[in-house]
């Protein structure tokens, strides 16, 4: 499914205290790395590291070492599929970052004692992991790039078609109490309209993608981990939020409101004429003729420009 079968050549493995984390590494095409910084990508619901193949190659060509990992319970990483432990996953992310930073794993040309900025780029539910990471492991990273984040905001009534309706969530909550480890297909949680998209059809038919999750994971992580608005809004490191104006999975009003609550002095919000998958700049392949390289270029440039600017002011 990946755009480039050579993604297997980019495979990486990190050993952590709670298990193995697999992923992909796209080294800067200029050696040493032209930007003296790194980006770690974190995927969301029903995804894995392959979703960042296109972006990883683009950022690498811009001089940025780019990593993408499979969260526990996803892709080739350890962990119970569909029911990974959230806190252990955060701990693993911290260990991955430490290994990248200290040069023990996949850090070409790393010079002892030199400082390199490291940014987390996350998509959709991956943003929840990214924000919790910064909240618990404060200022170990240099900034956050959040693509289509979902935060439960009381004042925003229409949140998106990927967000379970109240009646659906109450049913899920009851099942979480009675049979927490039972897996349910993601197709029974989201709105019917999402199931009609080409992207979902592609993902559901991929045997490597986790498409069923435990009631515990859906309620505890997808349901409740997004509600800590006070914690998230208190993040002080630089933040770039990007959202598609045509996103129906998570409506752009979420990002607009959340941006206004952020305390960070270096925050930026950018909207694009795209949906949840950013014209497939974030997706498993770029074969869909609805989108062209020209459609994806503004999205890639926005990320590159923000990294360049943030990196230059933090030296």
PyMOL commands that set and color helices and strands:
alter all, ss='L'
color gray80, all
select helices_A, chain A and resi 5-10+49-61+86-101+126-136+166-178+186-188+192-195+198-204+215-224+229-233+252-261+278-280+293-313
alter helices_A, ss='H'
color red, helices_A
select strands_A, chain A and resi 11-16+19-26+37-42+65-69+117-123+143-147+183-185+212-214+238-244+267-272
alter strands_A, ss='S'
color yellow, strands_A
deselect
rebuild
show_as cartoon
